[in-house]
Amino acid sequence: MRQPQIVQALAGRIPGMGGVFAGRLRNAHQVESLVANLISVNRRYKAHAGLRVTDV
């Protein structure tokens, strides 16, 4: 079993969650930057901003 498949299987064990292969590890910095921005927005505005990927 390849690494993305293992991670997807682990995510699938969480109720209501599923894994999606979003590309190679070298692209992770883009996701990390987005998460850092969401954390900053949530702290500043005391909000619960997030991102939802649908129809996958």
PDB file of N, CA, C and O in Angstrom:
ATOM      1  N   MET A   1       0.858  -1.181   0.000  1.00  0.00           N
ATOM      2  CA  MET A   1       0.000   0.000   0.000  1.00  0.00           C
ATOM      3  C   MET A   1       0.903   1.243   0.000  1.00  0.00           C
ATOM      4  O   MET A   1       1.833   1.348   0.799  1.00  0.00           O
ATOM      5  N   ARG A   2       0.614   2.167  -0.899  1.00  0.00           N
ATOM      6  CA  ARG A   2       1.401   3.397  -0.992  1.00  0.00           C
ATOM      7  C   ARG A   2       1.028   4.360   0.125  1.00  0.00           C
ATOM      8  O   ARG A   2      -0.054   4.273   0.705  1.00  0.00           O
ATOM      9  N   GLN A   3       1.936   5.273   0.414  1.00  0.00           N
ATOM     10  CA  GLN A   3       1.743   6.204   1.518  1.00  0.00           C
ATOM     11  C   GLN A   3       0.442   7.008   1.411  1.00  0.00           C
ATOM     12  O   GLN A   3      -0.268   7.110   2.412  1.00  0.00           O
ATOM     13  N   PRO A   4       0.087   7.586   0.248  1.00  0.00           N
ATOM     14  CA  PRO A   4      -1.186   8.325   0.185  1.00  0.00           C
ATOM     15  C   PRO A   4      -2.387   7.443   0.523  1.00  0.00           C
ATOM     16  O   PRO A   4      -3.342   7.906   1.146  1.00  0.00           O
ATOM     17  N   GLN A   5      -2.341   6.198   0.120  1.00  0.00           N
ATOM     18  CA  GLN A   5      -3.451   5.288   0.412  1.00  0.00           C
ATOM     19  C   GLN A   5      -3.538   4.999   1.900  1.00  0.00           C
ATOM     20  O   GLN A   5      -4.637   4.875   2.442  1.00  0.00           O
ATOM     21  N   ILE A   6      -2.395   4.888   2.571  1.00  0.00           N
ATOM     22  CA  ILE A   6      -2.383   4.654   4.016  1.00  0.00           C
ATOM     23  C   ILE A   6      -2.996   5.844   4.744  1.00  0.00           C
ATOM     24  O   ILE A   6      -3.813   5.675   5.649  1.00  0.00           O
ATOM     25  N   VAL A   7      -2.597   7.048   4.342  1.00  0.00           N
ATOM     26  CA  VAL A   7      -3.118   8.264   4.987  1.00  0.00           C
ATOM     27  C   VAL A   7      -4.617   8.394   4.737  1.00  0.00           C
ATOM     28  O   VAL A   7      -5.366   8.765   5.642  1.00  0.00           O
ATOM     29  N   GLN A   8      -5.061   8.092   3.519  1.00  0.00           N
ATOM     30  CA  GLN A   8      -6.491   8.160   3.215  1.00  0.00           C
ATOM     31  C   GLN A   8      -7.267   7.144   4.054  1.00  0.00           C
ATOM     32  O   GLN A   8      -8.367   7.439   4.521  1.00  0.00           O
ATOM     33  N   ALA A   9      -6.712   5.969   4.245  1.00  0.00           N
ATOM     34  CA  ALA A   9      -7.380   4.949   5.061  1.00  0.00           C
ATOM     35  C   ALA A   9      -7.472   5.399   6.513  1.00  0.00           C
ATOM     36  O   ALA A   9      -8.494   5.180   7.164  1.00  0.00           O
ATOM     37  N   LEU A  10      -6.422   6.023   7.027  1.00  0.00           N
ATOM     38  CA  LEU A  10      -6.446   6.524   8.406  1.00  0.00           C
ATOM     39  C   LEU A  10      -7.481   7.640   8.564  1.00  0.00           C
ATOM     40  O   LEU A  10      -8.228   7.663   9.542  1.00  0.00           O
ATOM     41  N   ALA A  11      -7.522   8.559   7.606  1.00  0.00           N
ATOM     42  CA  ALA A  11      -8.506   9.643   7.669  1.00  0.00           C
ATOM     43  C   ALA A  11      -9.921   9.089   7.587  1.00  0.00           C
ATOM     44  O   ALA A  11     -10.831   9.625   8.219  1.00  0.00           O
ATOM     45  N   GLY A  12     -10.115   8.030   6.822  1.00  0.00           N
ATOM     46  CA  GLY A  12     -11.431   7.419   6.684  1.00  0.00           C
ATOM     47  C   GLY A  12     -11.944   6.785   7.967  1.00  0.00           C
ATOM     48  O   GLY A  12     -13.141   6.531   8.099  1.00  0.00           O
ATOM     49  N   ARG A  13     -11.047   6.529   8.916  1.00  0.00           N
ATOM     50  CA  ARG A  13     -11.473   5.952  10.196  1.00  0.00           C
ATOM     51  C   ARG A  13     -12.093   6.992  11.122  1.00  0.00           C
ATOM     52  O   ARG A  13     -12.726   6.638  12.117  1.00  0.00           O
ATOM     53  N   ILE A  14     -11.916   8.268  10.802  1.00  0.00           N
ATOM     54  CA  ILE A  14     -12.505   9.349  11.597  1.00  0.00           C
ATOM     55  C   ILE A  14     -13.922   9.571  11.082  1.00  0.00           C
ATOM     56  O   ILE A  14     -14.110   9.801   9.887  1.00  0.00           O
ATOM     57  N   PRO A  15     -14.931   9.506  11.966  1.00  0.00           N
ATOM     58  CA  PRO A  15     -16.318   9.691  11.512  1.00  0.00           C
ATOM     59  C   PRO A  15     -16.516  11.024  10.775  1.00  0.00           C
ATOM     60  O   PRO A  15     -16.138  12.082  11.278  1.00  0.00           O
ATOM     61  N   GLY A  16     -17.105  10.956   9.595  1.00  0.00           N
ATOM     62  CA  GLY A  16     -17.399  12.152   8.821  1.00  0.00           C
ATOM     63  C   GLY A  16     -16.225  12.688   8.019  1.00  0.00           C
ATOM     64  O   GLY A  16     -16.347  13.733   7.380  1.00  0.00           O
ATOM     65  N   MET A  17     -15.094  12.001   8.037  1.00  0.00           N
ATOM     66  CA  MET A  17     -13.910  12.482   7.326  1.00  0.00           C
ATOM     67  C   MET A  17     -13.509  11.515   6.229  1.00  0.00           C
ATOM     68  O   MET A  17     -13.901  10.348   6.237  1.00  0.00           O
ATOM     69  N   GLY A  18     -12.740  12.005   5.306  1.00  0.00           N
ATOM     70  CA  GLY A  18     -12.190  11.175   4.250  1.00  0.00           C
ATOM     71  C   GLY A  18     -10.902  11.784   3.752  1.00  0.00           C
ATOM     72  O   GLY A  18     -10.694  12.991   3.871  1.00  0.00           O
ATOM     73  N   GLY A  19     -10.048  10.970   3.203  1.00  0.00           N
ATOM     74  CA  GLY A  19      -8.774  11.461   2.694  1.00  0.00           C
ATOM     75  C   GLY A  19      -8.857  11.767   1.211  1.00  0.00           C
ATOM     76  O   GLY A  19      -9.543  11.078   0.457  1.00  0.00           O
ATOM     77  N   VAL A  20      -8.155  12.800   0.806  1.00  0.00           N
ATOM     78  CA  VAL A  20      -8.088  13.186  -0.600  1.00  0.00           C
ATOM     79  C   VAL A  20      -6.624  13.406  -0.942  1.00  0.00           C
ATOM     80  O   VAL A  20      -5.942  14.173  -0.263  1.00  0.00           O
ATOM     81  N   PHE A  21      -6.131  12.748  -1.982  1.00  0.00           N
ATOM     82  CA  PHE A  21      -4.757  12.975  -2.418  1.00  0.00           C
ATOM     83  C   PHE A  21      -4.695  14.328  -3.112  1.00  0.00           C
ATOM     84  O   PHE A  21      -5.326  14.530  -4.150  1.00  0.00           O
ATOM     85  N   ALA A  22      -3.933  15.253  -2.535  1.00  0.00           N
ATOM     86  CA  ALA A  22      -3.885  16.620  -3.053  1.00  0.00           C
ATOM     87  C   ALA A  22      -2.554  16.965  -3.697  1.00  0.00           C
ATOM     88  O   ALA A  22      -2.261  18.139  -3.923  1.00  0.00           O
ATOM     89  N   GLY A  23      -1.760  15.972  -3.989  1.00  0.00           N
ATOM     90  CA  GLY A  23      -0.501  16.237  -4.673  1.00  0.00           C
ATOM     91  C   GLY A  23       0.703  15.803  -3.867  1.00  0.00           C
ATOM     92  O   GLY A  23       0.578  15.211  -2.795  1.00  0.00           O
ATOM     93  N   ARG A  24       1.843  16.103  -4.391  1.00  0.00           N
ATOM     94  CA  ARG A  24       3.096  15.681  -3.785  1.00  0.00           C
ATOM     95  C   ARG A  24       3.420  16.501  -2.542  1.00  0.00           C
ATOM     96  O   ARG A  24       2.877  17.588  -2.340  1.00  0.00           O
ATOM     97  N   LEU A  25       4.298  15.974  -1.726  1.00  0.00           N
ATOM     98  CA  LEU A  25       4.694  16.621  -0.485  1.00  0.00           C
ATOM     99  C   LEU A  25       5.320  17.989  -0.729  1.00  0.00           C
ATOM    100  O   LEU A  25       5.223  18.874   0.120  1.00  0.00           O
ATOM    101  N   ARG A  26       5.954  18.166  -1.868  1.00  0.00           N
ATOM    102  CA  ARG A  26       6.602  19.451  -2.136  1.00  0.00           C
ATOM    103  C   ARG A  26       5.595  20.599  -2.244  1.00  0.00           C
ATOM    104  O   ARG A  26       5.990  21.764  -2.206  1.00  0.00           O
ATOM    105  N   ASN A  27       4.309  20.291  -2.378  1.00  0.00           N
ATOM    106  CA  ASN A  27       3.266  21.321  -2.430  1.00  0.00           C
ATOM    107  C   ASN A  27       2.711  21.659  -1.049  1.00  0.00           C
ATOM    108  O   ASN A  27       1.850  22.530  -0.927  1.00  0.00           O
ATOM    109  N   ALA A  28       3.189  20.988  -0.018  1.00  0.00           N
ATOM    110  CA  ALA A  28       2.625  21.162   1.320  1.00  0.00           C
ATOM    111  C   ALA A  28       2.798  22.582   1.852  1.00  0.00           C
ATOM    112  O   ALA A  28       1.983  23.038   2.655  1.00  0.00           O
ATOM    113  N   HIS A  29       3.831  23.281   1.424  1.00  0.00           N
ATOM    114  CA  HIS A  29       4.047  24.634   1.943  1.00  0.00           C
ATOM    115  C   HIS A  29       2.875  25.557   1.604  1.00  0.00           C
ATOM    116  O   HIS A  29       2.587  26.489   2.356  1.00  0.00           O
ATOM    117  N   GLN A  30       2.210  25.312   0.500  1.00  0.00           N
ATOM    118  CA  GLN A  30       1.055  26.136   0.131  1.00  0.00           C
ATOM    119  C   GLN A  30      -0.091  25.919   1.110  1.00  0.00           C
ATOM    120  O   GLN A  30      -0.755  26.872   1.518  1.00  0.00           O
ATOM    121  N   VAL A  31      -0.321  24.669   1.484  1.00  0.00           N
ATOM    122  CA  VAL A  31      -1.386  24.362   2.434  1.00  0.00           C
ATOM    123  C   VAL A  31      -1.034  24.923   3.811  1.00  0.00           C
ATOM    124  O   VAL A  31      -1.897  25.472   4.496  1.00  0.00           O
ATOM    125  N   GLU A  32       0.220  24.790   4.214  1.00  0.00           N
ATOM    126  CA  GLU A  32       0.651  25.314   5.510  1.00  0.00           C
ATOM    127  C   GLU A  32       0.475  26.829   5.575  1.00  0.00           C
ATOM    128  O   GLU A  32       0.081  27.363   6.612  1.00  0.00           O
ATOM    129  N   SER A  33       0.762  27.518   4.482  1.00  0.00           N
ATOM    130  CA  SER A  33       0.576  28.970   4.453  1.00  0.00           C
ATOM    131  C   SER A  33      -0.890  29.340   4.601  1.00  0.00           C
ATOM    132  O   SER A  33      -1.228  30.287   5.312  1.00  0.00           O
ATOM    133  N   LEU A  34      -1.758  28.598   3.935  1.00  0.00           N
ATOM    134  CA  LEU A  34      -3.192  28.852   4.040  1.00  0.00           C
ATOM    135  C   LEU A  34      -3.678  28.632   5.462  1.00  0.00           C
ATOM    136  O   LEU A  34      -4.467  29.424   5.979  1.00  0.00           O
ATOM    137  N   VAL A  35      -3.219  27.573   6.094  1.00  0.00           N
ATOM    138  CA  VAL A  35      -3.627  27.282   7.466  1.00  0.00           C
ATOM    139  C   VAL A  35      -3.148  28.392   8.402  1.00  0.00           C
ATOM    140  O   VAL A  35      -3.885  28.811   9.296  1.00  0.00           O
ATOM    141  N   ALA A  36      -1.928  28.865   8.202  1.00  0.00           N
ATOM    142  CA  ALA A  36      -1.406  29.953   9.035  1.00  0.00           C
ATOM    143  C   ALA A  36      -2.274  31.202   8.888  1.00  0.00           C
ATOM    144  O   ALA A  36      -2.538  31.891   9.873  1.00  0.00           O
ATOM    145  N   ASN A  37      -2.718  31.496   7.669  1.00  0.00           N
ATOM    146  CA  ASN A  37      -3.592  32.652   7.457  1.00  0.00           C
ATOM    147  C   ASN A  37      -4.947  32.460   8.123  1.00  0.00           C
ATOM    148  O   ASN A  37      -5.483  33.403   8.704  1.00  0.00           O
ATOM    149  N   LEU A  38      -5.507  31.266   8.051  1.00  0.00           N
ATOM    150  CA  LEU A  38      -6.793  31.003   8.709  1.00  0.00           C
ATOM    151  C   LEU A  38      -6.675  31.159  10.228  1.00  0.00           C
ATOM    152  O   LEU A  38      -7.566  31.716  10.869  1.00  0.00           O
ATOM    153  N   ILE A  39      -5.583  30.670  10.792  1.00  0.00           N
ATOM    154  CA  ILE A  39      -5.370  30.816  12.235  1.00  0.00           C
ATOM    155  C   ILE A  39      -5.296  32.289  12.606  1.00  0.00           C
ATOM    156  O   ILE A  39      -5.880  32.710  13.605  1.00  0.00           O
ATOM    157  N   SER A  40      -4.589  33.067  11.815  1.00  0.00           N
ATOM    158  CA  SER A  40      -4.457  34.496  12.072  1.00  0.00           C
ATOM    159  C   SER A  40      -5.811  35.204  12.007  1.00  0.00           C
ATOM    160  O   SER A  40      -6.115  36.032  12.866  1.00  0.00           O
ATOM    161  N   VAL A  41      -6.616  34.892  11.009  1.00  0.00           N
ATOM    162  CA  VAL A  41      -7.955  35.489  10.878  1.00  0.00           C
ATOM    163  C   VAL A  41      -8.813  35.104  12.076  1.00  0.00           C
ATOM    164  O   VAL A  41      -9.504  35.952  12.640  1.00  0.00           O
ATOM    165  N   ASN A  42      -8.777  33.848  12.465  1.00  0.00           N
ATOM    166  CA  ASN A  42      -9.600  33.392  13.587  1.00  0.00           C
ATOM    167  C   ASN A  42      -9.201  34.065  14.893  1.00  0.00           C
ATOM    168  O   ASN A  42     -10.062  34.407  15.704  1.00  0.00           O
ATOM    169  N   ARG A  43      -7.926  34.253  15.099  1.00  0.00           N
ATOM    170  CA  ARG A  43      -7.476  34.938  16.329  1.00  0.00           C
ATOM    171  C   ARG A  43      -7.897  36.396  16.330  1.00  0.00           C
ATOM    172  O   ARG A  43      -8.402  36.909  17.329  1.00  0.00           O
ATOM    173  N   ARG A  44      -7.686  37.056  15.205  1.00  0.00           N
ATOM    174  CA  ARG A  44      -7.967  38.492  15.140  1.00  0.00           C
ATOM    175  C   ARG A  44      -9.451  38.792  15.311  1.00  0.00           C
ATOM    176  O   ARG A  44      -9.821  39.710  16.044  1.00  0.00           O
ATOM    177  N   TYR A  45     -10.300  38.021  14.636  1.00  0.00           N
ATOM    178  CA  TYR A  45     -11.729  38.311  14.622  1.00  0.00           C
ATOM    179  C   TYR A  45     -12.545  37.392  15.536  1.00  0.00           C
ATOM    180  O   TYR A  45     -13.775  37.437  15.533  1.00  0.00           O
ATOM    181  N   LYS A  46     -11.852  36.562  16.315  1.00  0.00           N
ATOM    182  CA  LYS A  46     -12.531  35.607  17.201  1.00  0.00           C
ATOM    183  C   LYS A  46     -13.598  34.830  16.422  1.00  0.00           C
ATOM    184  O   LYS A  46     -14.742  34.695  16.855  1.00  0.00           O
ATOM    185  N   ALA A  47     -13.179  34.327  15.261  1.00  0.00           N
ATOM    186  CA  ALA A  47     -14.089  33.667  14.336  1.00  0.00           C
ATOM    187  C   ALA A  47     -13.767  32.179  14.248  1.00  0.00           C
ATOM    188  O   ALA A  47     -12.895  31.675  14.955  1.00  0.00           O
ATOM    189  N   HIS A  48     -14.469  31.504  13.391  1.00  0.00           N
ATOM    190  CA  HIS A  48     -14.249  30.096  13.127  1.00  0.00           C
ATOM    191  C   HIS A  48     -14.126  29.877  11.622  1.00  0.00           C
ATOM    192  O   HIS A  48     -14.757  28.982  11.061  1.00  0.00           O
ATOM    193  N   ALA A  49     -13.307  30.704  10.977  1.00  0.00           N
ATOM    194  CA  ALA A  49     -13.121  30.617   9.537  1.00  0.00           C
ATOM    195  C   ALA A  49     -12.441  29.295   9.183  1.00  0.00           C
ATOM    196  O   ALA A  49     -11.586  28.809   9.924  1.00  0.00           O
ATOM    197  N   GLY A  50     -12.822  28.727   8.061  1.00  0.00           N
ATOM    198  CA  GLY A  50     -12.235  27.477   7.623  1.00  0.00           C
ATOM    199  C   GLY A  50     -12.376  27.323   6.130  1.00  0.00           C
ATOM    200  O   GLY A  50     -12.792  28.241   5.423  1.00  0.00           O
ATOM    201  N   LEU A  51     -12.022  26.147   5.669  1.00  0.00           N
ATOM    202  CA  LEU A  51     -12.077  25.846   4.255  1.00  0.00           C
ATOM    203  C   LEU A  51     -12.728  24.491   4.091  1.00  0.00           C
ATOM    204  O   LEU A  51     -12.382  23.542   4.794  1.00  0.00           O
ATOM    205  N   ARG A  52     -13.658  24.395   3.177  1.00  0.00           N
ATOM    206  CA  ARG A  52     -14.333  23.123   2.909  1.00  0.00           C
ATOM    207  C   ARG A  52     -14.210  22.821   1.424  1.00  0.00           C
ATOM    208  O   ARG A  52     -14.539  23.652   0.577  1.00  0.00           O
ATOM    209  N   VAL A  53     -13.732  21.622   1.124  1.00  0.00           N
ATOM    210  CA  VAL A  53     -13.639  21.159  -0.253  1.00  0.00           C
ATOM    211  C   VAL A  53     -14.844  20.261  -0.498  1.00  0.00           C
ATOM    212  O   VAL A  53     -15.050  19.284   0.221  1.00  0.00           O
ATOM    213  N   THR A  54     -15.640  20.588  -1.512  1.00  0.00           N
ATOM    214  CA  THR A  54     -16.865  19.823  -1.766  1.00  0.00           C
ATOM    215  C   THR A  54     -16.813  19.190  -3.153  1.00  0.00           C
ATOM    216  O   THR A  54     -15.993  19.557  -3.995  1.00  0.00           O
ATOM    217  N   ASP A  55     -17.693  18.251  -3.362  1.00  0.00           N
ATOM    218  CA  ASP A  55     -17.859  17.564  -4.647  1.00  0.00           C
ATOM    219  C   ASP A  55     -16.585  16.876  -5.126  1.00  0.00           C
ATOM    220  O   ASP A  55     -16.238  16.927  -6.306  1.00  0.00           O
ATOM    221  N   VAL A  56     -15.905  16.239  -4.199  1.00  0.00           N
ATOM    222  CA  VAL A  56     -14.707  15.484  -4.563  1.00  0.00           C
ATOM    223  C   VAL A  56     -15.038  14.022  -4.553  1.00  0.00           C
ATOM    224  O   VAL A  56     -14.172  13.192  -4.832  1.00  0.00           O
TER     225      VAL A  56
END
